[in-house]
Amino acid sequence: MSVSRFGVSLDEDLLKALDEFVTENSFSNRSQAIRHLIEKNLAEHKWKCDNIVAGAVVLVFNSQKREILKRSSEIQFDYSDVILSVQGFYLNELNYMEIIAVKGQSRRLTEISEKLIGIKGIEHGKLIMSKA
């Protein structure tokens, strides 16, 4: 891949914010951070266009609340056309993490993630999408 160089002018506050972003995300330099931000923006634009994307829904919840797994399974059944794989991990005695790999129209992936994340008792949930 060939690389092109160009100059960018930023006000001091924005440059400081970029440098903090570089540090917080362990990028090796500003160029790497800017590439990441541009690629992320392009991927998000494709999601809005309802393109085919791939991703994962990550859920963390109390493993002793069995109704959460039951409800998650019911929702997954309704979206079986976009689910590639499901993996679950016990993080400790109480916390369970479920990772649901998905591929399909971004609208469908957003729908399933909102339903899963909205289950009562989900402590953390996130949808991650990328171009397929």
Buried (B, 14 or more C-beta within 10 A) or exposed (E): EEEEEEEEEEEEEEEEEBEEBBEEEEBEEBEEBBEBEEEEEEBEEBBEEEBBBBBBBBBBBEBEBEEBBEBBEEBBEEBEEBBEEBEEEEEEEEBBBBBBBBBBBBEBBBBBBEBBBEBEEBEEBEBEBEEE
